[in-house]
């Protein structure tokens, strides 16, 4: 019998009965399955979303691509390993070495664990982001929404393979049946999860536009997706392979994920709100503020050291700010925006943008040097720009020291 014809399966999907070829096309003896094509389409849509939103997260697109490639490889490897471990079938069950390899690498026949994929993607992707000097938490936030797109589309690969289904619906039209499922219609859990991923994506995409802290979207993913997945797992008709009491392996992972992520979300949300009141801002986890070289430079900038008390550090910061603020030329008074016309507001916005570009150009140029008499020739505009930059640098150093000490006190 022709190999392609042997892959034709019968489906009953919500009362609609039809036959469908699991193989999309062949190249010589190589078969391309619809399962793989659907997964690839999901990945492609997620990639497009990532490229369109990378600027919003201030992520370099070329470096992001490196992270995605490595993360994808890590996701595939770990997803398959997670499935093999949870499958409960020892490799000795498969006779020859070739059969063992066919089982290990037989992803096209289904059999990947989403939690393994998530773990692999974020582990390998996170390490690559560090190496490529991308903010890891920004990358995780962007990847989380991209993951939901890939999962929403990719779950339809389970439809093609007639897998991930639940208990019998008891209906003569509601549900799915087929050659690998049976004639009795059952709950199409792949469809429920696909719709759940769409809903989670809509929620987290909107959250991403108003992030309170970096890592917020990522933690939201670790709360929302497992919450739905837990209930879907409970509806599965297949015998649980690995059990922990009455729960499946996946349900246990769901509970752990939701609890830990919720606790972290509450902690860092409150921290960010408290920081906002103080005029402070830190990434979630505070970037841990543990770089000793940066800390030493911050102390040096404020003319104090690790032995200085909190009040002494604050006094040093205030004194340095006063010193540089005294150098600032007097700014011209400006009319309040509230009384300006629309055209005047547009002109002011354009002027502000041009001013920002000039300031950036000044900061990127070489600072003026003193002549033989120790005098420095500098324009009023350049003086204002460089003093403002110095004040911002002092503020950053003070916040870094403050954050480091707060985290040290928590430990």
Residue pairs with C-beta under 8 A, 6 or more apart in sequence:
3 23
3 26
3 31
4 21
4 23
4 26
4 31
5 21
7 21
7 22
7 23
7 31
7 33
8 19
8 20
8 21
8 22
9 19
9 20
9 22
9 162
9 178
9 179
9 180
10 17
10 18
10 19
10 178
10 179
11 17
11 18
11 19
11 20
11 162
11 176
11 177
11 178
12 176
12 177
12 178
12 183
12 185
13 159
13 176
13 188
14 173
14 174
14 175
14 176
15 172
15 173
15 174
20 160
21 34
22 33
22 34
22 35
22 160
22 161
23 31
23 32
23 33
23 34
24 32
24 33
24 34
24 37
25 32
26 32
33 108
33 160
34 157
34 160
35 108
35 109
35 110
35 157
35 160
35 161
36 107
36 108
36 157
38 153
38 154
38 156
38 157
38 160
39 150
39 154
39 157
41 153
42 149
42 150
42 151
42 152
42 153
42 154
43 72
43 150
43 154
45 149
45 150
45 153
46 146
46 147
46 149
46 150
47 68
47 146
49 145
49 146
49 149
50 64
50 68
50 142
50 143
50 146
51 61
51 64
53 142
53 145
53 208
54 60
54 61
54 64
54 142
56 208
56 209
57 135
57 138
57 139
57 141
57 142
58 135
58 138
59 134
59 135
59 138
59 139
59 142
60 134
63 132
63 133
63 134
64 134
64 139
64 142
66 128
66 132
67 125
67 128
67 129
67 132
67 134
67 139
68 125
70 124
70 125
70 127
70 128
71 120
71 121
71 122
71 124
71 125
71 128
71 143
72 121
73 124
74 120
74 121
74 123
74 124
74 125
75 117
75 118
75 120
75 121
75 124
76 107
76 112
76 117
76 120
77 120
78 116
78 117
78 119
78 120
78 121
78 123
79 112
79 113
79 114
79 116
79 117
79 120
80 104
80 105
80 107
80 111
80 112
80 113
80 116
81 113
81 116
82 112
82 113
82 115
82 116
82 117
82 119
83 111
83 112
83 113
83 116
84 103
84 104
84 111
86 113
86 241
86 242
86 249
86 250
87 111
87 241
88 241
88 242
91 100
91 103
91 104
94 100
94 102
94 103
109 161
110 157
110 158
110 161
110 163
113 250
114 151
114 229
115 250
115 253
118 147
121 143
121 147
122 140
122 143
125 139
125 143
126 136
126 139
126 140
129 135
129 136
129 139
130 136
135 214
135 283
137 214
137 215
137 218
137 283
137 284
137 285
138 214
140 215
140 217
140 218
141 208
141 211
141 214
141 215
141 216
141 217
141 218
142 208
142 217
143 218
144 204
144 217
144 218
144 220
144 221
145 201
145 204
145 205
145 208
145 217
145 221
147 221
148 197
148 198
148 200
148 201
148 204
148 221
148 225
149 197
149 201
151 193
151 194
151 197
151 225
152 194
152 195
152 197
152 198
152 201
153 194
155 164
155 190
155 191
155 193
155 194
155 197
156 190
156 194
158 164
158 190
159 176
159 188
159 190
159 191
161 180
162 176
162 178
162 179
162 180
162 181
163 180
163 190
164 189
164 190
164 193
164 236
165 176
165 181
165 186
165 187
165 188
165 189
165 190
165 236
165 237
166 186
166 187
166 188
166 189
166 232
166 235
166 236
166 237
167 186
167 187
167 235
167 236
167 237
168 175
168 184
168 185
168 186
168 187
168 237
169 175
169 185
169 186
169 187
171 185
172 185
173 185
174 185
175 185
175 186
175 187
175 188
176 185
176 186
176 187
176 188
176 191
177 183
177 184
177 185
177 186
186 237
187 235
189 232
189 235
189 236
192 232
193 228
193 229
193 232
196 225
196 228
196 229
196 232
197 225
200 221
200 224
200 225
200 228
203 220
203 224
204 217
204 220
204 221
204 224
207 216
207 217
207 220
208 216
208 217
211 217
212 269
212 272
212 273
213 268
213 269
213 271
213 272
213 282
213 283
213 284
214 283
214 284
215 268
215 283
215 284
215 285
216 265
216 268
216 269
216 284
219 261
219 264
219 265
219 268
219 284
220 261
220 265
222 257
222 258
222 260
222 261
223 257
223 258
223 261
223 262
223 265
226 253
226 254
226 255
226 257
226 258
226 261
227 254
227 258
229 250
229 254
230 251
230 254
230 255
230 258
233 248
233 250
233 251
233 254
234 251
236 248
240 248
240 249
241 248
241 249
242 248
242 249
243 249
244 252
247 255
264 284
268 284
268 285
271 282
271 284
272 281
272 282
272 284
275 281
275 282
280 399
280 402
280 403
281 399
282 289
282 399
282 403
286 403
286 406
286 407
288 407
289 295
289 400
289 403
289 404
289 407
290 404
290 407
294 400
295 400
295 401
295 404
297 397
298 396
298 397
298 398
298 400
298 401
299 305
299 306
299 308
299 397
299 401
301 320
301 393
301 394
301 397
302 313
302 316
302 317
302 320
302 394
302 397
302 398
302 401
303 316
303 320
304 312
304 313
304 316
308 316
310 405
313 398
313 401
313 402
314 398
317 394
317 395
317 397
317 398
320 394
321 391
321 394
321 395
324 387
324 390
324 391
324 394
325 387
325 391
327 383
327 387
328 383
328 384
328 387
328 388
329 380
329 383
329 384
331 384
337 345
337 348
340 348
358 381
358 385
359 385
359 388
362 381
362 382
362 385
362 386
363 385
363 386
363 389
367 386
368 376
368 377
368 378
368 382
369 376
370 376
371 377
378 386
